[in-house]
Amino acid sequence: MEPVLLNVDDDEIGRYARTRFLSRAGFHVLEAGEGLQGLQIARERKPDLILLDVNLPDVDGFEVCRLLRSDPETERIPVIFLTASKLADPDVVEGLEAGADNYLREPVDPDVLIANVRALLRAREAEDALARSNEQLSRFAFVVSHELQEPLRMVKTYSQLLTKKYGAGLEPDALTYLQHTVQGAERMERFIQDMLRYSRISEGDLQTKPTRLEIPIQMALMELDLTIKEHGAIIEYSTMPTIEVDSMRMAQVFRNLIGNAIKYRSETAPAISISAEERSSEFVITVNDNGIGIDPVYSDEIFVLFKRLHGRDKSGSGVGLAICKQIVEQHGGAIWVVSKPGQGSQFCFTLPKASAAHA
Ligand code: ADP
């Protein structure tokens, strides 16, 4: 099927000429002479790309572009500005900041315009293919993890039953083998649960509301109560800001960061402090520990799914920090670590003041 373009321009002659050469190049071209009409056609017909004049009689092109970007139905349609009047560099900046993908100053050679249109359509196609394959991959991970739960439960249950019913009559070696089977099944169970948690985070929508960050911290501390007591961990937190967040997900971020601070402890009892620093447009939240620390070489890698540095001596699946990253980014923030081996770690993440949350 031929790609559909929307050509928005109030200058009839120029618009007609453009439509003609684009049609000859194999595109199906829709037309609009005003901004609002263009918006309406974009919503109804969902063209593959929009060519947008800046000076329009009703709403200016920059505003049309912002409106396109703020509507989930049209936010991903590529937009090229074409203008003969707004030619200064600040205009180009404003157009691109409004969400356009390109800004061309007239006169534009027809072949150059066609090549630009094709390049943007190719980029969008590649992006769509990537999104589709990512979606399939997470679906696959979810289904596999989900389906593995039941057979695994059987392996574990029957191994436990064997130990309980016949353990007394078994040779010591056989008993050890059975114990290994149960331990292996339990490790796999934890891994699958982490995978499922990760899949769910990727899929569900955020439920945000203004929340005092003390609340998710306290939720995390409640969940970690046993571990905290077991290791005599001391956790302090300063007064926290109220931010528009999904409190359940934020609690997961704190649970993973505090849980890790305890898991990767040094010889001394874990001492963890959580603080918030206000900046002009965001808050920086820091979780500071006195644990074994991390070689800065791995500062980025540890946030990648399944990446583990201390895999042998500590249980885990390398999913915790990937979940933190996912959740923080869903809230429009970023996460990083500052650390050195033997000197504890500082995990920091930002949360924008104005809600930039997206699922
Ligand atoms: P997991 O704990 O299951 O291995 P994570 O994604 O939570 O997975 O962490 C990834 C890796 O980052 C861990 O294996 C560990 O090597 C390192 N790490 C995470 N938190 C800390 C910490 N507070 N101190 C030292 N190392 C840490």
Boltz pocket constraint, residues with backbone or C-beta under 6 A from the ligand:
constraints:
  - pocket:
      binder: B
      contacts: [[A, 256], [A, 257], [A, 260], [A, 261], [A, 262], [A, 264], [A, 289], [A, 291], [A, 292], [A, 293], [A, 294], [A, 302], [A, 304], [A, 307], [A, 308], [A, 309], [A, 310], [A, 311], [A, 315], [A, 316], [A, 317], [A, 318], [A, 319], [A, 320], [A, 321], [A, 322], [A, 345]]
      max_distance: 6.0
